[in-house]
Amino acid sequence: MQKQVRVVAVHDTAGNISVLLASPADAPRAGVKLEPWQYIHEVEVPDIALDMDDEQLHSRLNEVMENFRVDVHAEAADMPKAQLARKSSTQAY
């Protein structure tokens, strides 16, 4: 059985992702020091699991960082979930 994964994205005001952190969904949230222009949202990343080997996991996270951004038009809250959108379009993933 695959463990549920929580992925947290650190991004700028345009949604460009600078950091993705993956952890077990039931683990305490990671503490991240943000710069004034950075925001943090939990995002749903398909095709990712903690039982992947490190190379697969890093490859998938890098693929998301290169091809997606955080949809910054979502309502702001303490640490809401946000959608990913392809960089080449405004369509959500």
mmCIF file as gemmi writes it, N, C-alpha and C atoms, coordinates in Angstrom:
data_model
loop_
_atom_site.group_PDB
_atom_site.id
_atom_site.type_symbol
_atom_site.label_atom_id
_atom_site.label_alt_id
_atom_site.label_comp_id
_atom_site.label_asym_id
_atom_site.label_entity_id
_atom_site.label_seq_id
_atom_site.pdbx_PDB_ins_code
_atom_site.Cartn_x
_atom_site.Cartn_y
_atom_site.Cartn_z
_atom_site.occupancy
_atom_site.B_iso_or_equiv
_atom_site.pdbx_formal_charge
_atom_site.auth_seq_id
_atom_site.auth_asym_id
_atom_site.pdbx_PDB_model_num
ATOM 1 N N . MET Axp A 1 ? 0.839 -1.194 0 1 0 ? 1 A 1
ATOM 2 C CA . MET Axp A 1 ? 0 0 0 1 0 ? 1 A 1
ATOM 3 C C . MET Axp A 1 ? 0.881 1.254 0 1 0 ? 1 A 1
ATOM 4 N N . GLN Axp A 2 ? 0.547 2.206 -0.865 1 0 ? 2 A 1
ATOM 5 C CA . GLN Axp A 2 ? 1.323 3.439 -0.938 1 0 ? 2 A 1
ATOM 6 C C . GLN Axp A 2 ? 0.919 4.376 0.183 1 0 ? 2 A 1
ATOM 7 N N . LYS Axp A 3 ? 1.932 4.991 0.801 1 0 ? 3 A 1
ATOM 8 C CA . LYS Axp A 3 ? 1.654 5.996 1.832 1 0 ? 3 A 1
ATOM 9 C C . LYS Axp A 3 ? 1.224 7.284 1.152 1 0 ? 3 A 1
ATOM 10 N N . GLN Axp A 4 ? 0.26 7.939 1.755 1 0 ? 4 A 1
ATOM 11 C CA . GLN Axp A 4 ? -0.174 9.237 1.243 1 0 ? 4 A 1
ATOM 12 C C . GLN Axp A 4 ? 0.977 10.231 1.362 1 0 ? 4 A 1
ATOM 13 N N . VAL Axp A 5 ? 1.102 11.078 0.358 1 0 ? 5 A 1
ATOM 14 C CA . VAL Axp A 5 ? 2.19 12.046 0.307 1 0 ? 5 A 1
ATOM 15 C C . VAL Axp A 5 ? 1.627 13.457 0.4 1 0 ? 5 A 1
ATOM 16 N N . ARG Axp A 6 ? 2.279 14.297 1.199 1 0 ? 6 A 1
ATOM 17 C CA . ARG Axp A 6 ? 1.964 15.723 1.234 1 0 ? 6 A 1
ATOM 18 C C . ARG Axp A 6 ? 3.103 16.422 0.504 1 0 ? 6 A 1
ATOM 19 N N . VAL Axp A 7 ? 2.754 17.244 -0.479 1 0 ? 7 A 1
ATOM 20 C CA . VAL Axp A 7 ? 3.765 18.024 -1.193 1 0 ? 7 A 1
ATOM 21 C C . VAL Axp A 7 ? 3.466 19.493 -0.938 1 0 ? 7 A 1
ATOM 22 N N . VAL Axp A 8 ? 4.482 20.206 -0.484 1 0 ? 8 A 1
ATOM 23 C CA . VAL Axp A 8 ? 4.361 21.626 -0.19 1 0 ? 8 A 1
ATOM 24 C C . VAL Axp A 8 ? 5.249 22.383 -1.167 1 0 ? 8 A 1
ATOM 25 N N . ALA Axp A 9 ? 4.687 23.421 -1.778 1 0 ? 9 A 1
ATOM 26 C CA . ALA Axp A 9 ? 5.413 24.245 -2.746 1 0 ? 9 A 1
ATOM 27 C C . ALA Axp A 9 ? 5.698 25.615 -2.152 1 0 ? 9 A 1
ATOM 28 N N . VAL Axp A 10 ? 6.931 26.056 -2.289 1 0 ? 10 A 1
ATOM 29 C CA . VAL Axp A 10 ? 7.307 27.435 -1.964 1 0 ? 10 A 1
ATOM 30 C C . VAL Axp A 10 ? 7.378 28.153 -3.31 1 0 ? 10 A 1
ATOM 31 N N . HIS Axp A 11 ? 6.679 29.277 -3.415 1 0 ? 11 A 1
ATOM 32 C CA . HIS Axp A 11 ? 6.591 29.957 -4.712 1 0 ? 11 A 1
ATOM 33 C C . HIS Axp A 11 ? 6.526 31.464 -4.542 1 0 ? 11 A 1
ATOM 34 N N . ASP Axp A 12 ? 6.71 32.169 -5.672 1 0 ? 12 A 1
ATOM 35 C CA . ASP Axp A 12 ? 6.634 33.626 -5.66 1 0 ? 12 A 1
ATOM 36 C C . ASP Axp A 12 ? 5.211 34.076 -5.992 1 0 ? 12 A 1
ATOM 37 N N . THR Axp A 13 ? 5.021 35.375 -6.126 1 0 ? 13 A 1
ATOM 38 C CA . THR Axp A 13 ? 3.685 35.916 -6.365 1 0 ? 13 A 1
ATOM 39 C C . THR Axp A 13 ? 3.099 35.492 -7.707 1 0 ? 13 A 1
ATOM 40 N N . ALA Axp A 14 ? 3.95 35.093 -8.662 1 0 ? 14 A 1
ATOM 41 C CA . ALA Axp A 14 ? 3.469 34.628 -9.969 1 0 ? 14 A 1
ATOM 42 C C . ALA Axp A 14 ? 3.226 33.121 -9.979 1 0 ? 14 A 1
ATOM 43 N N . GLY Axp A 15 ? 3.526 32.444 -8.862 1 0 ? 15 A 1
ATOM 44 C CA . GLY Axp A 15 ? 3.306 31.007 -8.789 1 0 ? 15 A 1
ATOM 45 C C . GLY Axp A 15 ? 4.508 30.171 -9.185 1 0 ? 15 A 1
ATOM 46 N N . ASN Axp A 16 ? 5.642 30.821 -9.52 1 0 ? 16 A 1
ATOM 47 C CA . ASN Axp A 16 ? 6.847 30.083 -9.905 1 0 ? 16 A 1
ATOM 48 C C . ASN Axp A 16 ? 7.406 29.355 -8.684 1 0 ? 16 A 1
ATOM 49 N N . ILE Axp A 17 ? 7.565 28.046 -8.803 1 0 ? 17 A 1
ATOM 50 C CA . ILE Axp A 17 ? 7.974 27.208 -7.686 1 0 ? 17 A 1
ATOM 51 C C . ILE Axp A 17 ? 9.489 27.237 -7.52 1 0 ? 17 A 1
ATOM 52 N N . SER Axp A 18 ? 9.947 27.504 -6.298 1 0 ? 18 A 1
ATOM 53 C CA . SER Axp A 18 ? 11.383 27.472 -6.011 1 0 ? 18 A 1
ATOM 54 C C . SER Axp A 18 ? 11.767 26.235 -5.213 1 0 ? 18 A 1
ATOM 55 N N . VAL Axp A 19 ? 10.823 25.679 -4.442 1 0 ? 19 A 1
ATOM 56 C CA . VAL Axp A 19 ? 11.093 24.496 -3.623 1 0 ? 19 A 1
ATOM 57 C C . VAL Axp A 19 ? 9.838 23.637 -3.564 1 0 ? 19 A 1
ATOM 58 N N . LEU Axp A 20 ? 10.017 22.32 -3.676 1 0 ? 20 A 1
ATOM 59 C CA . LEU Axp A 20 ? 8.953 21.364 -3.405 1 0 ? 20 A 1
ATOM 60 C C . LEU Axp A 20 ? 9.441 20.427 -2.317 1 0 ? 20 A 1
ATOM 61 N N . LEU Axp A 21 ? 8.629 20.236 -1.294 1 0 ? 21 A 1
ATOM 62 C CA . LEU Axp A 21 ? 8.963 19.336 -0.191 1 0 ? 21 A 1
ATOM 63 C C . LEU Axp A 21 ? 7.933 18.224 -0.156 1 0 ? 21 A 1
ATOM 64 N N . ALA Axp A 22 ? 8.387 16.965 -0.155 1 0 ? 22 A 1
ATOM 65 C CA . ALA Axp A 22 ? 7.487 15.819 -0.066 1 0 ? 22 A 1
ATOM 66 C C . ALA Axp A 22 ? 7.705 15.143 1.28 1 0 ? 22 A 1
ATOM 67 N N . SER Axp A 23 ? 6.609 14.8 1.942 1 0 ? 23 A 1
ATOM 68 C CA . SER Axp A 23 ? 6.686 14.12 3.231 1 0 ? 23 A 1
ATOM 69 C C . SER Axp A 23 ? 5.444 13.253 3.396 1 0 ? 23 A 1
ATOM 70 N N . PRO Axp A 24 ? 5.475 12.315 4.353 1 0 ? 24 A 1
ATOM 71 C CA . PRO Axp A 24 ? 4.257 11.538 4.611 1 0 ? 24 A 1
ATOM 72 C C . PRO Axp A 24 ? 3.124 12.478 5.013 1 0 ? 24 A 1
ATOM 73 N N . ALA Axp A 25 ? 1.924 12.18 4.566 1 0 ? 25 A 1
ATOM 74 C CA . ALA Axp A 25 ? 0.779 13.057 4.842 1 0 ? 25 A 1
ATOM 75 C C . ALA Axp A 25 ? 0.502 13.19 6.335 1 0 ? 25 A 1
ATOM 76 N N . ASP Axp A 26 ? 0.872 12.163 7.11 1 0 ? 26 A 1
ATOM 77 C CA . ASP Axp A 26 ? 0.6 12.212 8.541 1 0 ? 26 A 1
ATOM 78 C C . ASP Axp A 26 ? 1.767 12.765 9.358 1 0 ? 26 A 1
ATOM 79 N N . ALA Axp A 27 ? 2.827 13.215 8.687 1 0 ? 27 A 1
ATOM 80 C CA . ALA Axp A 27 ? 3.988 13.794 9.385 1 0 ? 27 A 1
ATOM 81 C C . ALA Axp A 27 ? 3.706 15.254 9.737 1 0 ? 27 A 1
ATOM 82 N N . PRO Axp A 28 ? 4.407 15.773 10.755 1 0 ? 28 A 1
ATOM 83 C CA . PRO Axp A 28 ? 4.249 17.211 11.047 1 0 ? 28 A 1
ATOM 84 C C . PRO Axp A 28 ? 4.656 18.036 9.819 1 0 ? 28 A 1
ATOM 85 N N . ARG Axp A 29 ? 4.025 19.173 9.655 1 0 ? 29 A 1
ATOM 86 C CA . ARG Axp A 29 ? 4.364 20.045 8.515 1 0 ? 29 A 1
ATOM 87 C C . ARG Axp A 29 ? 5.791 20.557 8.665 1 0 ? 29 A 1
ATOM 88 N N . ALA Axp A 30 ? 6.469 20.619 7.548 1 0 ? 30 A 1
ATOM 89 C CA . ALA Axp A 30 ? 7.849 21.115 7.536 1 0 ? 30 A 1
ATOM 90 C C . ALA Axp A 30 ? 7.851 22.618 7.778 1 0 ? 30 A 1
ATOM 91 N N . GLY Axp A 31 ? 8.807 23.066 8.545 1 0 ? 31 A 1
ATOM 92 C CA . GLY Axp A 31 ? 8.978 24.498 8.751 1 0 ? 31 A 1
ATOM 93 C C . GLY Axp A 31 ? 9.911 25.052 7.698 1 0 ? 31 A 1
ATOM 94 N N . VAL Axp A 32 ? 9.501 26.083 7.036 1 0 ? 32 A 1
ATOM 95 C CA . VAL Axp A 32 ? 10.295 26.679 5.969 1 0 ? 32 A 1
ATOM 96 C C . VAL Axp A 32 ? 10.401 28.172 6.223 1 0 ? 32 A 1
ATOM 97 N N . LYS Axp A 33 ? 11.615 28.702 6.18 1 0 ? 33 A 1
ATOM 98 C CA . LYS Axp A 33 ? 11.804 30.146 6.331 1 0 ? 33 A 1
ATOM 99 C C . LYS Axp A 33 ? 11.555 30.787 4.972 1 0 ? 33 A 1
ATOM 100 N N . LEU Axp A 34 ? 10.572 31.648 4.926 1 0 ? 34 A 1
ATOM 101 C CA . LEU Axp A 34 ? 10.189 32.286 3.667 1 0 ? 34 A 1
ATOM 102 C C . LEU Axp A 34 ? 10.751 33.692 3.576 1 0 ? 34 A 1
ATOM 103 N N . GLU Axp A 35 ? 11.102 34.078 2.377 1 0 ? 35 A 1
ATOM 104 C CA . GLU Axp A 35 ? 11.456 35.461 2.091 1 0 ? 35 A 1
ATOM 105 C C . GLU Axp A 35 ? 10.149 36.243 1.972 1 0 ? 35 A 1
ATOM 106 N N . PRO Axp A 36 ? 10.196 37.578 2.091 1 0 ? 36 A 1
ATOM 107 C CA . PRO Axp A 36 ? 8.957 38.371 2.037 1 0 ? 36 A 1
ATOM 108 C C . PRO Axp A 36 ? 8.131 38.162 0.766 1 0 ? 36 A 1
ATOM 109 N N . TRP Axp A 37 ? 8.748 37.786 -0.335 1 0 ? 37 A 1
ATOM 110 C CA . TRP Axp A 37 ? 8.037 37.62 -1.608 1 0 ? 37 A 1
ATOM 111 C C . TRP Axp A 37 ? 7.606 36.171 -1.842 1 0 ? 37 A 1
ATOM 112 N N . GLN Axp A 38 ? 7.825 35.29 -0.879 1 0 ? 38 A 1
ATOM 113 C CA . GLN Axp A 38 ? 7.505 33.88 -1.06 1 0 ? 38 A 1
ATOM 114 C C . GLN Axp A 38 ? 6.236 33.482 -0.305 1 0 ? 38 A 1
ATOM 115 N N . TYR Axp A 39 ? 5.583 32.466 -0.84 1 0 ? 39 A 1
ATOM 116 C CA . TYR Axp A 39 ? 4.357 31.925 -0.261 1 0 ? 39 A 1
ATOM 117 C C . TYR Axp A 39 ? 4.499 30.415 -0.208 1 0 ? 39 A 1
ATOM 118 N N . ILE Axp A 40 ? 3.688 29.765 0.614 1 0 ? 40 A 1
ATOM 119 C CA . ILE Axp A 40 ? 3.741 28.315 0.73 1 0 ? 40 A 1
ATOM 120 C C . ILE Axp A 40 ? 2.324 27.755 0.639 1 0 ? 40 A 1
ATOM 121 N N . HIS Axp A 41 ? 2.159 26.746 -0.204 1 0 ? 41 A 1
ATOM 122 C CA . HIS Axp A 41 ? 0.868 26.076 -0.367 1 0 ? 41 A 1
ATOM 123 C C . HIS Axp A 41 ? 1.101 24.578 -0.489 1 0 ? 41 A 1
ATOM 124 N N . GLU Axp A 42 ? 0.159 23.817 0.008 1 0 ? 42 A 1
ATOM 125 C CA . GLU Axp A 42 ? 0.151 22.383 -0.226 1 0 ? 42 A 1
ATOM 126 C C . GLU Axp A 42 ? -0.445 22.162 -1.61 1 0 ? 42 A 1
ATOM 127 N N . VAL Axp A 43 ? 0.206 21.316 -2.407 1 0 ? 43 A 1
ATOM 128 C CA . VAL Axp A 43 ? -0.271 21.029 -3.765 1 0 ? 43 A 1
ATOM 129 C C . VAL Axp A 43 ? -0.425 19.527 -3.941 1 0 ? 43 A 1
ATOM 130 N N . GLU Axp A 44 ? -1.319 19.153 -4.823 1 0 ? 44 A 1
ATOM 131 C CA . GLU Axp A 44 ? -1.531 17.747 -5.129 1 0 ? 44 A 1
ATOM 132 C C . GLU Axp A 44 ? -0.696 17.402 -6.359 1 0 ? 44 A 1
ATOM 133 N N . VAL Axp A 45 ? 0.186 16.43 -6.208 1 0 ? 45 A 1
ATOM 134 C CA . VAL Axp A 45 ? 1.049 16.001 -7.308 1 0 ? 45 A 1
ATOM 135 C C . VAL Axp A 45 ? 0.693 14.556 -7.655 1 0 ? 45 A 1
ATOM 136 N N . PRO Axp A 46 ? 0.105 14.322 -8.827 1 0 ? 46 A 1
ATOM 137 C CA . PRO Axp A 46 ? -0.216 12.955 -9.236 1 0 ? 46 A 1
ATOM 138 C C . PRO Axp A 46 ? 1.062 12.149 -9.496 1 0 ? 46 A 1
ATOM 139 N N . ASP Axp A 47 ? 0.94 10.842 -9.434 1 0 ? 47 A 1
ATOM 140 C CA . ASP Axp A 47 ? 2.044 9.939 -9.77 1 0 ? 47 A 1
ATOM 141 C C . ASP Axp A 47 ? 3.268 10.144 -8.893 1 0 ? 47 A 1
ATOM 142 N N . ILE Axp A 48 ? 3.046 10.282 -7.597 1 0 ? 48 A 1
ATOM 143 C CA . ILE Axp A 48 ? 4.152 10.401 -6.661 1 0 ? 48 A 1
ATOM 144 C C . ILE Axp A 48 ? 3.818 9.562 -5.426 1 0 ? 48 A 1
ATOM 145 N N . ALA Axp A 49 ? 4.829 8.886 -4.912 1 0 ? 49 A 1
ATOM 146 C CA . ALA Axp A 49 ? 4.64 8.048 -3.724 1 0 ? 49 A 1
ATOM 147 C C . ALA Axp A 49 ? 5.937 8.006 -2.938 1 0 ? 49 A 1
ATOM 148 N N . LEU Axp A 50 ? 5.822 7.886 -1.627 1 0 ? 50 A 1
ATOM 149 C CA . LEU Axp A 50 ? 7.019 7.854 -0.79 1 0 ? 50 A 1
ATOM 150 C C . LEU Axp A 50 ? 7.806 6.56 -0.941 1 0 ? 50 A 1
ATOM 151 N N . ASP Axp A 51 ? 7.18 5.514 -1.506 1 0 ? 51 A 1
ATOM 152 C CA . ASP Axp A 51 ? 7.921 4.272 -1.707 1 0 ? 51 A 1
ATOM 153 C C . ASP Axp A 51 ? 8.704 4.257 -3.022 1 0 ? 51 A 1
ATOM 154 N N . MET Axp A 52 ? 8.693 5.368 -3.763 1 0 ? 52 A 1
ATOM 155 C CA . MET Axp A 52 ? 9.546 5.505 -4.95 1 0 ? 52 A 1
ATOM 156 C C . MET Axp A 52 ? 10.989 5.575 -4.469 1 0 ? 52 A 1
ATOM 157 N N . ASP Axp A 53 ? 11.922 5.138 -5.315 1 0 ? 53 A 1
ATOM 158 C CA . ASP Axp A 53 ? 13.317 5.335 -4.9 1 0 ? 53 A 1
ATOM 159 C C . ASP Axp A 53 ? 13.651 6.818 -5.027 1 0 ? 53 A 1
ATOM 160 N N . ASP Axp A 54 ? 14.726 7.229 -4.36 1 0 ? 54 A 1
ATOM 161 C CA . ASP Axp A 54 ? 15.078 8.658 -4.299 1 0 ? 54 A 1
ATOM 162 C C . ASP Axp A 54 ? 15.195 9.288 -5.68 1 0 ? 54 A 1
ATOM 163 N N . GLU Axp A 55 ? 15.801 8.565 -6.619 1 0 ? 55 A 1
ATOM 164 C CA . GLU Axp A 55 ? 15.989 9.117 -7.973 1 0 ? 55 A 1
ATOM 165 C C . GLU Axp A 55 ? 14.643 9.377 -8.639 1 0 ? 55 A 1
ATOM 166 N N . GLN Axp A 56 ? 13.7 8.439 -8.527 1 0 ? 56 A 1
ATOM 167 C CA . GLN Axp A 56 ? 12.369 8.621 -9.123 1 0 ? 56 A 1
ATOM 168 C C . GLN Axp A 56 ? 11.632 9.788 -8.467 1 0 ? 56 A 1
ATOM 169 N N . LEU Axp A 57 ? 11.707 9.857 -7.145 1 0 ? 57 A 1
ATOM 170 C CA . LEU Axp A 57 ? 11.027 10.916 -6.411 1 0 ? 57 A 1
ATOM 171 C C . LEU Axp A 57 ? 11.571 12.284 -6.802 1 0 ? 57 A 1
ATOM 172 N N . HIS Axp A 58 ? 12.897 12.419 -6.806 1 0 ? 58 A 1
ATOM 173 C CA . HIS Axp A 58 ? 13.499 13.706 -7.186 1 0 ? 58 A 1
ATOM 174 C C . HIS Axp A 58 ? 13.206 14.051 -8.637 1 0 ? 58 A 1
ATOM 175 N N . SER Axp A 59 ? 13.221 13.058 -9.508 1 0 ? 59 A 1
ATOM 176 C CA . SER Axp A 59 ? 12.924 13.289 -10.915 1 0 ? 59 A 1
ATOM 177 C C . SER Axp A 59 ? 11.499 13.818 -11.088 1 0 ? 59 A 1
ATOM 178 N N . ARG Axp A 60 ? 10.541 13.213 -10.373 1 0 ? 60 A 1
ATOM 179 C CA . ARG Axp A 60 ? 9.145 13.646 -10.48 1 0 ? 60 A 1
ATOM 180 C C . ARG Axp A 60 ? 8.974 15.06 -9.932 1 0 ? 60 A 1
ATOM 181 N N . LEU Axp A 61 ? 9.596 15.357 -8.789 1 0 ? 61 A 1
ATOM 182 C CA . LEU Axp A 61 ? 9.495 16.707 -8.225 1 0 ? 61 A 1
ATOM 183 C C . LEU Axp A 61 ? 10.139 17.733 -9.155 1 0 ? 61 A 1
ATOM 184 N N . ASN Axp A 62 ? 11.288 17.402 -9.749 1 0 ? 62 A 1
ATOM 185 C CA . ASN Axp A 62 ? 11.936 18.318 -10.696 1 0 ? 62 A 1
ATOM 186 C C . ASN Axp A 62 ? 11.064 18.545 -11.925 1 0 ? 62 A 1
ATOM 187 N N . GLU Axp A 63 ? 10.411 17.476 -12.402 1 0 ? 63 A 1
ATOM 188 C CA . GLU Axp A 63 ? 9.514 17.594 -13.552 1 0 ? 63 A 1
ATOM 189 C C . GLU Axp A 63 ? 8.373 18.571 -13.247 1 0 ? 63 A 1
ATOM 190 N N . VAL Axp A 64 ? 7.819 18.475 -12.043 1 0 ? 64 A 1
ATOM 191 C CA . VAL Axp A 64 ? 6.734 19.382 -11.643 1 0 ? 64 A 1
ATOM 192 C C . VAL Axp A 64 ? 7.252 20.818 -11.575 1 0 ? 64 A 1
ATOM 193 N N . MET Axp A 65 ? 8.43 21.017 -10.973 1 0 ? 65 A 1
ATOM 194 C CA . MET Axp A 65 ? 8.985 22.374 -10.864 1 0 ? 65 A 1
ATOM 195 C C . MET Axp A 65 ? 9.248 22.992 -12.232 1 0 ? 65 A 1
ATOM 196 N N . GLU Axp A 66 ? 9.697 22.17 -13.185 1 0 ? 66 A 1
ATOM 197 C CA . GLU Axp A 66 ? 10.023 22.689 -14.526 1 0 ? 66 A 1
ATOM 198 C C . GLU Axp A 66 ? 8.785 22.983 -15.359 1 0 ? 66 A 1
ATOM 199 N N . ASN Axp A 67 ? 7.706 22.24 -15.152 1 0 ? 67 A 1
ATOM 200 C CA . ASN Axp A 67 ? 6.565 22.327 -16.049 1 0 ? 67 A 1
ATOM 201 C C . ASN Axp A 67 ? 5.309 22.963 -15.462 1 0 ? 67 A 1
ATOM 202 N N . PHE Axp A 68 ? 5.31 23.201 -14.17 1 0 ? 68 A 1
ATOM 203 C CA . PHE Axp A 68 ? 4.105 23.726 -13.529 1 0 ? 68 A 1
ATOM 204 C C . PHE Axp A 68 ? 4.425 24.93 -12.652 1 0 ? 68 A 1
ATOM 205 N N . ARG Axp A 69 ? 3.378 25.644 -12.33 1 0 ? 69 A 1
ATOM 206 C CA . ARG Axp A 69 ? 3.453 26.73 -11.359 1 0 ? 69 A 1
ATOM 207 C C . ARG Axp A 69 ? 2.244 26.573 -10.453 1 0 ? 69 A 1
ATOM 208 N N . VAL Axp A 70 ? 2.239 27.271 -9.344 1 0 ? 70 A 1
ATOM 209 C CA . VAL Axp A 70 ? 1.088 27.241 -8.441 1 0 ? 70 A 1
ATOM 210 C C . VAL Axp A 70 ? 0.069 28.243 -8.952 1 0 ? 70 A 1
ATOM 211 N N . ASP Axp A 71 ? -1.175 27.822 -9.01 1 0 ? 71 A 1
ATOM 212 C CA . ASP Axp A 71 ? -2.252 28.719 -9.425 1 0 ? 71 A 1
ATOM 213 C C . ASP Axp A 71 ? -2.505 29.682 -8.27 1 0 ? 71 A 1
ATOM 214 N N . VAL Axp A 72 ? -2.005 30.888 -8.395 1 0 ? 72 A 1
ATOM 215 C CA . VAL Axp A 72 ? -2.06 31.871 -7.304 1 0 ? 72 A 1
ATOM 216 C C . VAL Axp A 72 ? -3.404 32.576 -7.197 1 0 ? 72 A 1
ATOM 217 N N . HIS Axp A 73 ? -4.357 32.202 -8.012 1 0 ? 73 A 1
ATOM 218 C CA . HIS Axp A 73 ? -5.669 32.841 -7.944 1 0 ? 73 A 1
ATOM 219 C C . HIS Axp A 73 ? -6.576 32.168 -6.927 1 0 ? 73 A 1
ATOM 220 N N . ALA Axp A 74 ? -6.067 31.129 -6.245 1 0 ? 74 A 1
ATOM 221 C CA . ALA Axp A 74 ? -6.852 30.46 -5.199 1 0 ? 74 A 1
ATOM 222 C C . ALA Axp A 74 ? -6.982 31.4 -4.001 1 0 ? 74 A 1
ATOM 223 N N . GLU Axp A 75 ? -8.007 31.203 -3.219 1 0 ? 75 A 1
ATOM 224 C CA . GLU Axp A 75 ? -8.201 32.04 -2.033 1 0 ? 75 A 1
ATOM 225 C C . GLU Axp A 75 ? -7.073 31.812 -1.04 1 0 ? 75 A 1
ATOM 226 N N . ALA Axp A 76 ? -6.589 32.856 -0.423 1 0 ? 76 A 1
ATOM 227 C CA . ALA Axp A 76 ? -5.503 32.756 0.555 1 0 ? 76 A 1
ATOM 228 C C . ALA Axp A 76 ? -6.061 32.333 1.913 1 0 ? 76 A 1
ATOM 229 N N . ALA Axp A 77 ? -5.288 31.534 2.601 1 0 ? 77 A 1
ATOM 230 C CA . ALA Axp A 77 ? -5.601 31.119 3.974 1 0 ? 77 A 1
ATOM 231 C C . ALA Axp A 77 ? -4.271 30.809 4.64 1 0 ? 77 A 1
ATOM 232 N N . ASP Axp A 78 ? -4.294 30.228 5.815 1 0 ? 78 A 1
ATOM 233 C CA . ASP Axp A 78 ? -3.061 29.946 6.554 1 0 ? 78 A 1
ATOM 234 C C . ASP Axp A 78 ? -2.111 29.106 5.716 1 0 ? 78 A 1
ATOM 235 N N . MET Axp A 79 ? -2.541 27.967 5.25 1 0 ? 79 A 1
ATOM 236 C CA . MET Axp A 79 ? -1.733 27.121 4.365 1 0 ? 79 A 1
ATOM 237 C C . MET Axp A 79 ? -2.685 26.276 3.543 1 0 ? 79 A 1
ATOM 238 N N . PRO Axp A 80 ? -3.398 26.907 2.621 1 0 ? 80 A 1
ATOM 239 C CA . PRO Axp A 80 ? -4.419 26.185 1.86 1 0 ? 80 A 1
ATOM 240 C C . PRO Axp A 80 ? -3.805 25.279 0.8 1 0 ? 80 A 1
ATOM 241 N N . LYS Axp A 81 ? -4.626 24.377 0.335 1 0 ? 81 A 1
ATOM 242 C CA . LYS Axp A 81 ? -4.218 23.591 -0.821 1 0 ? 81 A 1
ATOM 243 C C . LYS Axp A 81 ? -4.38 24.497 -2.034 1 0 ? 81 A 1
ATOM 244 N N . ALA Axp A 82 ? -3.522 24.297 -3.011 1 0 ? 82 A 1
ATOM 245 C CA . ALA Axp A 82 ? -3.606 25.081 -4.246 1 0 ? 82 A 1
ATOM 246 C C . ALA Axp A 82 ? -3.452 24.119 -5.409 1 0 ? 82 A 1
ATOM 247 N N . GLN Axp A 83 ? -3.877 24.55 -6.566 1 0 ? 83 A 1
ATOM 248 C CA . GLN Axp A 83 ? -3.75 23.721 -7.763 1 0 ? 83 A 1
ATOM 249 C C . GLN Axp A 83 ? -2.486 24.08 -8.507 1 0 ? 83 A 1
ATOM 250 N N . LEU Axp A 84 ? -1.97 23.08 -9.234 1 0 ? 84 A 1
ATOM 251 C CA . LEU Axp A 84 ? -0.857 23.322 -10.146 1 0 ? 84 A 1
ATOM 252 C C . LEU Axp A 84 ? -1.434 23.655 -11.51 1 0 ? 84 A 1
ATOM 253 N N . ALA Axp A 85 ? -0.755 24.522 -12.245 1 0 ? 85 A 1
ATOM 254 C CA . ALA Axp A 85 ? -1.152 24.851 -13.612 1 0 ? 85 A 1
ATOM 255 C C . ALA Axp A 85 ? 0.085 24.728 -14.49 1 0 ? 85 A 1
ATOM 256 N N . ARG Axp A 86 ? -0.092 24.218 -15.706 1 0 ? 86 A 1
ATOM 257 C CA . ARG Axp A 86 ? 1.032 24.126 -16.631 1 0 ? 86 A 1
ATOM 258 C C . ARG Axp A 86 ? 1.562 25.522 -16.905 1 0 ? 86 A 1
ATOM 259 N N . LYS Axp A 87 ? 2.874 25.653 -16.991 1 0 ? 87 A 1
ATOM 260 C CA . LYS Axp A 87 ? 3.482 26.968 -17.239 1 0 ? 87 A 1
ATOM 261 C C . LYS Axp A 87 ? 3.065 27.526 -18.59 1 0 ? 87 A 1
ATOM 262 N N . SER Axp A 88 ? 2.79 26.655 -19.55 1 0 ? 88 A 1
ATOM 263 C CA . SER Axp A 88 ? 2.466 27.112 -20.896 1 0 ? 88 A 1
ATOM 264 C C . SER Axp A 88 ? 0.977 27.425 -21.069 1 0 ? 88 A 1
ATOM 265 N N . SER Axp A 89 ? 0.191 27.274 -20.003 1 0 ? 89 A 1
ATOM 266 C CA . SER Axp A 89 ? -1.235 27.584 -20.11 1 0 ? 89 A 1
ATOM 267 C C . SER Axp A 89 ? -1.769 27.992 -18.746 1 0 ? 89 A 1
ATOM 268 N N . THR Axp A 90 ? -3.047 28.317 -18.728 1 0 ? 90 A 1
ATOM 269 C CA . THR Axp A 90 ? -3.687 28.655 -17.455 1 0 ? 90 A 1
ATOM 270 C C . THR Axp A 90 ? -4.544 27.493 -16.983 1 0 ? 90 A 1
ATOM 271 N N . GLN Axp A 91 ? -4.497 26.359 -17.708 1 0 ? 91 A 1
ATOM 272 C CA . GLN Axp A 91 ? -5.304 25.204 -17.355 1 0 ? 91 A 1
ATOM 273 C C . GLN Axp A 91 ? -4.718 24.493 -16.135 1 0 ? 91 A 1
ATOM 274 N N . ALA Axp A 92 ? -5.571 24.222 -15.157 1 0 ? 92 A 1
ATOM 275 C CA . ALA Axp A 92 ? -5.12 23.54 -13.935 1 0 ? 92 A 1
ATOM 276 C C . ALA Axp A 92 ? -4.804 22.08 -14.245 1 0 ? 92 A 1
ATOM 277 N N . TYR Axp A 93 ? -3.918 21.51 -13.42 1 0 ? 93 A 1
ATOM 278 C CA . TYR Axp A 93 ? -3.495 20.125 -13.589 1 0 ? 93 A 1
ATOM 279 C C . TYR Axp A 93 ? -4.368 19.214 -12.793 1 0 ? 93 A 1
